[in-house]
Amino acid sequence: MTVNGRVVPLAGAVAHATALDWLRSLGLTGAKEGCAEGECGACAVLVATAGPEGTAVWTPVNACLVPVHALDGQEVVTSEGLGSPDDLHPVQQQLAAAGGSQCGYCTPGFACAMAAEFYRSDRSGGAVDGEHGANGFDLHALSGNLCRCTGYRPIRDAAFGLGMPRPDDPLRERLTEPAPTAIATEVRAADGRFVRPETLDEALRLLRDEPEALAVAGSTDWGVDVNLRGARAPLVVAIDRLPELRRVDITGDIVEIGSAVPLSEIERSVDERVPLLAQLLPQFASRLIRNRATLGGNLGTASPIGDAAPALLALGAIVVLAAADGGEREVDLADYFTGYRTSVRRRDELIRTVRIPLPAAGLTAFHKISKRRFDDISSVAVAFALELDDGIIARARIGLGGVAATPVRAYATEQALDGRPWNAATVAAASVVLQREGTPLDDHRASAAYRARMLGTALPALFAASADDEEATA
């Protein structure tokens, strides 16, 4: 692996070592452990990844979640690689000048996330508001970074004060060349094995032949288990860079998204073709997480609070499951979940792709109820996809998360809407039904009564927003 321009062998790193622990063992202690679950961004580093034009981009990731062997053969830049005390990087200069360093614990992570936005090739001046500067800097680039001193205004000032990279900036020049390709990796250590297969067929054979093998893509969920619960797997199979799982294909009647495509890439490639996804993804965790997280991982864990499932249920998505020897089967996502963190997917199967039919519904919305606006877990998630025909609801699909042991379709509410006029009376009647969908539970995120109440407010909010949209376009 190349770290700050120097090749450093991974020899001796155990199978479950995180990139953060390994980097710190080298004396690169700028990246720090704060939460150990990808929420605070104190561990952020830059990785050279493939950009849309075949050249590289600097992508910030949570080093505390990434297995270090997943970066074998890759290029990493830490805060120490951005600049030195005698030769500060422009981001570091701005943070210092604006007083954005505060106590300094989180500053290296902020500097790395800010540097990724600094080098974004399409950053240019545009609309200026509380979240975008005149220099084109998007503050959402820092949504995964937490400042413990609450010094956000000087950090924002530093971000909005950045210029453009100099033509001879070495990190900018690096982006004119392709990113490193993935290399096959196999590590055997006292704590288990780590394997990066070359092909999907090889990965599927490993899952078939090794009963205890665990497939890992972005590691944004598994990495938390490793850090906080001491989880270890006898064999970790890294599938995040398999070409067969990294495709996004859009035709006239379908969008097909590979299960290992990072959510950030889905944001860029799908965009407004599927408006519901465009509404969901900015609310999904943070940019740091979305740079690694995948739809395959979010559905593979079968979590009842995964944000992707409600939206995909509303979209009528189908998952394609692949097994060794070329066997595949299609499963309607509504039939995929069988219980708490369980699904119809067999141990030897992988989600190969997620298929979304087109054209997308005309009226869509994703409502996420959480304690923070961004970078938080849903207490309740509601996804709507309604087809309106001359003011009549021709078809309604509604996906719910956080209100049962599994993500669910709100079938009863859909029936209360189908064929009826899209008006206040229909919405009021259907909202009573929606409050009773699922089996809301009391837990540390919300009470059952609160969840039911939030379900009851979702349709009126959608109706009000749709009325506002009609007035705006009239």
C-alpha positions in Angstrom: 0.0 0.0 0.0 1.2 3.5 -0.7 0.8 5.9 2.2 1.6 9.6 1.7 3.6 8.7 -1.4 5.7 6.0 0.2 5.1 2.2 -0.3 4.6 0.5 3.0 4.2 -3.3 3.1 1.2 -4.8 5.0 3.2 -7.7 6.3 2.3 -8.5 9.8 -1.1 -6.9 9.9 -3.7 -9.3 11.3 -6.8 -10.2 9.2 -9.2 -7.9 11.1 -6.8 -4.9 11.5 -8.5 -1.6 10.6 -6.8 0.9 8.5 -6.9 3.3 11.4 -5.0 1.0 13.8 -2.5 0.1 11.2 -1.8 3.8 10.2 -1.4 4.8 13.8 1.1 1.9 14.3 3.2 3.6 11.7 3.3 6.8 13.8 0.6 8.5 11.7 -1.5 9.6 14.6 -3.4 12.5 13.1 -6.3 10.1 12.4 -7.9 9.2 15.7 -10.6 7.0 17.1 -13.5 8.9 18.4 -16.6 6.8 18.1 -15.3 3.6 16.4 -18.5 3.4 14.3 -18.1 5.9 11.5 -20.1 8.7 13.1 -17.6 11.3 14.1 -15.0 11.4 11.3 -12.0 11.9 13.5 -10.4 8.9 11.6 -11.0 10.3 8.1 -8.3 9.7 5.5 -8.2 10.0 1.7 -8.1 7.1 -0.8 -7.5 7.4 -4.5 -10.5 5.9 -6.2 -11.7 5.7 -9.8 -13.5 8.8 -11.0 -16.2 9.0 -13.7 -13.8 10.0 -16.4 -11.3 7.2 -15.9 -9.0 9.4 -13.8 -8.7 9.3 -10.0 -10.5 11.2 -7.3 -9.6 11.7 -3.7 -12.3 10.0 -1.6 -12.5 10.5 2.2 -13.4 7.3 4.2 -13.6 6.3 7.8 -10.3 4.5 8.5 -11.8 3.0 11.7 -14.2 0.9 9.6 -12.1 -0.1 6.6 -10.1 -3.4 6.9 -6.5 -2.4 6.2 -6.2 -5.4 3.8 -9.1 -4.0 1.8 -6.6 -1.2 0.9 -3.8 -3.6 -0.3 -2.3 -2.0 -3.4 -4.2 1.3 -3.0 -3.0 4.8 -2.3 -3.8 6.6 1.0 -3.2 10.1 2.1 -3.4 11.0 5.8 -3.5 14.5 7.3 0.3 14.2 7.7 0.5 13.7 3.9 -1.4 16.9 3.1 1.3 19.2 4.5 3.8 19.8 7.3 4.2 22.5 9.9 6.7 24.2 7.6 4.6 23.7 4.4 0.9 23.7 5.2 -1.7 22.5 2.8 -4.2 25.3 1.7 -6.9 23.5 3.7 -4.7 23.5 6.8 -3.8 27.1 6.3 -7.4 28.1 6.1 -8.4 26.1 9.2 -5.6 27.8 11.1 -6.4 31.3 9.8 -10.1 31.0 10.6 -9.5 29.5 14.1 -11.2 26.3 13.0 -8.8 23.9 14.8 -10.4 24.4 18.2 -8.8 21.7 20.5 -7.4 20.0 17.5 -8.6 16.4 18.2 -11.0 16.3 15.2 -9.0 18.7 12.9 -7.1 16.1 10.9 -10.3 14.4 10.0 -11.9 17.7 9.0 -8.8 18.5 6.9 -9.0 15.3 5.0 -12.7 15.6 4.3 -12.2 19.2 3.3 -9.3 18.4 1.0 -11.5 15.9 -0.9 -14.0 18.7 -1.6 -11.1 21.1 -2.3 -10.0 18.8 -5.1 -13.5 18.0 -6.5 -13.1 18.6 -10.2 -16.5 20.2 -10.8 -16.4 22.5 -7.8 -17.2 26.0 -9.0 -19.1 29.1 -8.0 -22.8 28.9 -7.9 -25.7 29.6 -5.6 -24.6 30.9 -2.2 -26.5 29.8 0.9 -25.8 28.5 4.4 -24.6 25.2 2.9 -22.7 26.4 -0.2 -20.0 29.0 -0.5 -19.2 31.3 -3.4 -16.2 29.0 -4.1 -18.6 26.1 -4.7 -17.7 24.3 -1.5 -20.6 22.0 -0.4 -20.7 21.8 3.4 -22.3 18.4 3.1 -18.8 17.2 2.3 -18.2 17.6 6.1 -21.5 16.0 7.3 -19.6 13.0 8.7 -17.2 15.1 10.8 -18.1 16.0 14.3 -16.3 18.9 16.1 -16.4 18.3 19.9 -15.8 21.9 20.6 -18.9 23.0 18.5 -16.7 25.4 16.6 -18.5 25.0 13.3 -18.7 28.6 12.1 -14.9 29.0 11.9 -14.7 25.6 10.1 -17.4 26.8 7.7 -15.5 30.0 7.2 -12.3 28.1 6.4 -14.2 26.0 3.9 -15.8 28.9 2.2 -12.5 30.8 2.1 -10.7 28.2 0.0 -9.5 29.0 -3.4 -8.8 26.5 -6.2 -5.8 24.1 -6.3 -2.7 25.4 -8.0 -1.8 23.7 -11.3 1.4 22.3 -9.8 -0.3 21.0 -6.6 1.0 17.4 -6.4 -2.2 15.9 -5.0 -4.1 17.6 -7.9 -1.6 16.4 -10.4 -2.1 12.8 -9.1 -5.7 13.0 -10.2 -4.8 13.1 -13.9 -3.9 9.5 -13.8 -6.1 6.4 -13.1 -6.6 5.1 -9.6 -4.9 1.8 -8.7 -6.9 -1.3 -9.6 -7.9 -3.9 -7.0 -5.4 -6.7 -6.5 -6.1 -10.2 -5.3 -5.3 -10.6 -1.7 -5.1 -13.5 0.8 -4.0 -13.2 4.4 -3.8 -15.9 7.0 -3.3 -14.8 10.6 -4.1 -15.9 14.1 -7.4 -14.0 14.1 -8.6 -15.5 10.7 -8.3 -15.1 7.0 -8.9 -12.2 4.7 -9.4 -12.9 1.0 -10.0 -10.6 -1.9 -11.0 -12.8 -4.9 -10.4 -11.8 -8.5 -13.8 -12.7 -9.8 -17.4 -13.1 -8.6 -17.3 -16.8 -9.5 -14.3 -17.2 -7.1 -16.2 -15.3 -4.4 -19.3 -17.5 -4.8 -17.2 -20.7 -4.6 -15.6 -19.5 -1.4 -19.1 -18.9 0.1 -20.2 -22.3 -1.1 -17.2 -24.2 0.2 -16.4 -22.3 3.4 -19.5 -22.4 5.7 -18.2 -19.7 8.0 -17.2 -17.3 5.2 -18.5 -13.7 5.6 -18.9 -11.5 2.5 -18.0 -7.8 3.2 -18.4 -4.8 0.9 -18.1 -1.3 2.3 -17.6 -2.6 5.9 -19.7 0.2 7.3 -21.8 -2.3 9.3 -19.3 -5.1 9.8 -16.6 -2.6 10.9 -18.8 -1.5 13.8 -19.1 -5.1 14.9 -15.4 -5.6 14.8 -14.7 -2.4 16.7 -17.4 -2.3 19.4 -18.4 -6.0 19.7 -15.1 -7.7 19.1 -16.6 -9.7 16.2 -14.2 -11.9 14.2 -14.9 -14.1 11.2 -12.8 -17.2 10.3 -12.9 -15.9 6.7 -13.7 -12.4 5.4 -14.3 -12.3 1.7 -14.0 -8.8 0.3 -16.4 -8.2 -2.6 -16.3 -4.4 -2.7 -14.1 -4.2 -5.8 -15.5 -7.1 -7.9 -16.3 -5.6 -11.4 -19.4 -7.7 -11.7 -20.9 -6.0 -8.7 -19.8 -2.5 -9.6 -22.0 -1.7 -12.6 -24.8 0.8 -13.0 -26.9 0.1 -16.1 -29.8 2.4 -17.1 -32.1 1.4 -20.0 -35.6 2.6 -21.0 -37.4 0.4 -18.6 -35.0 -0.5 -15.8 -32.2 0.8 -13.6 -29.8 -2.0 -12.5 -27.4 -1.2 -9.7 -24.6 -3.6 -8.7 -24.7 -4.6 -5.1 -21.2 -3.2 -4.4 -21.6 0.2 -6.0 -20.9 2.8 -3.3 -23.9 5.0 -2.5 -21.9 8.1 -3.5 -21.5 6.7 -7.0 -25.2 5.9 -7.2 -25.9 9.5 -6.3 -23.8 10.7 -9.3 -24.9 8.1 -11.8 -28.7 7.6 -11.1 -29.4 11.2 -10.1 -32.9 12.3 -11.1 -33.7 9.2 -13.1 -35.1 7.8 -9.9 -36.2 10.8 -7.9 -36.9 8.8 -4.7 -33.3 7.7 -4.6 -32.2 11.2 -5.2 -34.3 12.2 -2.1 -33.1 9.3 0.0 -29.3 9.3 -0.5 -28.4 12.7 0.9 -30.2 11.7 4.1 -28.3 8.3 4.3 -25.7 8.6 7.0 -22.9 10.9 5.9 -20.7 11.4 2.9 -17.9 9.5 4.6 -20.2 6.5 5.0 -21.8 6.8 1.6 -18.3 6.7 0.0 -18.1 3.0 1.2 -21.7 1.8 2.0 -23.6 -0.2 -0.7 -27.1 -1.2 -1.4 -26.0 -4.9 -1.2 -24.7 -4.4 2.3 -27.7 -2.4 3.5 -30.1 -5.1 2.2 -27.7 -8.0 3.1 -27.9 -7.2 6.8 -31.7 -7.2 6.6 -31.8 -4.5 9.3 -35.3 -3.2 10.0 -33.8 0.4 10.2 -31.7 0.4 7.0 -32.8 3.5 5.1 -32.5 1.9 1.6 -35.1 -0.8 2.1 -38.2 1.5 2.5 -37.3 3.4 -0.6 -36.6 0.3 -2.7 -39.9 -1.3 -1.5 -41.8 1.8 -2.7 -39.9 1.6 -6.0 -41.0 -2.1 -6.5 -37.3 -3.2 -6.6 -36.2 -6.7 -7.3 -33.0 -8.3 -5.9 -31.0 -10.7 -8.0 -29.3 -13.4 -5.9 -26.4 -15.3 -7.3 -24.8 -18.6 -6.2 -21.9 -20.7 -7.4 -22.1 -22.5 -10.7 -24.0 -19.7 -12.3 -27.3 -20.1 -10.5 -29.4 -16.9 -10.1 -32.9 -16.1 -8.9 -34.9 -13.0 -8.7 -36.8 -12.0 -5.5 -39.3 -9.2 -5.1 -37.9 -7.1 -2.3 -41.3 -7.3 -0.6 -40.8 -11.0 -0.3 -37.1 -10.8 0.7 -37.2 -10.1 4.4 -38.3 -13.0 6.7 -37.7 -11.7 10.2 -35.4 -9.6 12.3 -32.1 -9.4 10.3 -33.1 -12.5 8.3 -34.0 -12.9 4.7 -34.5 -15.5 2.0 -30.9 -15.2 0.9 -29.0 -18.4 1.5 -25.6 -18.5 3.1 -23.9 -19.3 -0.2 -25.7 -16.5 -2.1 -24.8 -12.9 -2.8 -27.0 -10.0 -3.9 -25.6 -9.4 -7.4 -27.7 -6.5 -8.4 -30.8 -4.5 -7.5 -33.3 -3.8 -10.3 -35.7 -0.8 -10.2 -38.4 -0.6 -12.9 -38.8 2.6 -14.9 -40.4 5.0 -15.4 -40.4 6.0 -11.8 -43.5 7.1 -10.0 -44.5 10.8 -10.6 -45.0 11.7 -6.9 -42.3 10.4 -4.5 -40.9 11.4 -1.1 -38.7 10.0 1.6 -39.5 11.0 5.1 -36.9 10.2 7.7 -37.6 10.8 11.4 -34.5 11.0 13.5 -33.0 13.0 16.2 -30.5 14.8 13.9 -31.1 16.1 10.4 -28.2 14.2 9.0 -25.9 11.3 10.0 -28.4 9.5 12.2 -30.4 6.3 12.4 -34.1 6.5 11.6 -36.7 6.1 14.3 -39.2 6.0 11.4 -38.6 6.0 7.7 -41.5 6.3 5.1 -41.0 6.2 1.4 -43.9 7.1 -1.0 -44.2 6.4 -4.7 -47.6 7.4 -6.1 -48.8 7.4 -9.7 -51.5 10.1 -10.3 -53.8 10.1 -13.3 -55.8 13.3 -13.7 -56.0 13.7 -9.9 -56.8 10.0 -9.2 -54.3 7.7 -7.5 -53.6 5.1 -10.1 -51.1 3.2 -8.0 -49.6 3.7 -4.6 -46.5 2.0 -3.1 -45.3 2.8 0.4 -42.3 1.4 2.2 -41.7 1.6 5.9 -38.7 1.2 8.1 -38.3 1.2 11.9 -41.9 0.2 12.6 -41.5 -3.6 12.6 -39.0 -6.5 12.8 -38.4 -6.0 9.1 -38.9 -3.3 6.5 -42.5 -3.6 5.3 -44.8 -2.5 2.5 -47.8 -0.6 3.8 -50.3 -2.7 1.9 -53.4 -1.6 3.8 -52.6 2.1 3.2 -51.9 1.4 -0.4 -55.3 -0.2 -0.8 -56.9 2.8 1.0 -55.3 5.1 -1.6 -55.6 3.2 -4.9 -58.3 4.4 -7.2 -59.3 7.4 -5.0 -58.9 11.1 -5.6 -55.7 12.7 -4.4 -57.4 15.1 -2.0 -57.5 16.0 1.7 -60.4 13.6 2.5 -58.5 10.6 1.0 -55.3 11.6 2.8 -57.1 12.0 6.1 -58.7 8.5 5.8 -55.6 6.8 4.6 -53.5 8.4 7.4 -55.6 6.6 10.0 -54.8 3.4 8.3 -51.1 4.2 8.0 -50.8 4.8 11.8 -51.7 1.1 12.3 -49.2 -0.3 9.8 -46.4 -2.4 11.2 -45.9 -3.3 14.8 -44.1 -0.3 16.3 -42.1 -1.0 19.4 -40.9 1.0 22.4 -37.1 1.2 22.3 -34.3 3.7 23.0 -34.9 5.6 19.8 -38.7 6.2 20.1 -41.8 4.9 21.7 -44.5 3.0 19.9 -46.9 5.8 20.3 -44.5 8.3 18.8 -43.8 6.1 15.8 -47.5 5.7 15.2 -48.0 9.4 15.4 -45.1 10.0 12.9 -46.7 7.6 10.5 -49.9 9.5 10.8 -48.3 12.8 9.8 -46.5 11.4 6.8 -49.3 11.5 4.2 -50.5 15.0 5.1 -47.0 16.2 4.8 -46.7 14.6 1.3 -50.1 16.1 0.3 -49.1 19.6 1.5 -45.8 19.4 -0.4 -47.4 18.2 -3.6 -49.9 21.1 -3.4 -47.0 23.5 -2.9 -45.3 22.0 -6.0 -48.4 22.5 -8.1 -48.7 26.1 -7.1 -45.0 26.7 -7.8 -45.3 25.3 -11.3 -48.7 26.8 -12.1 
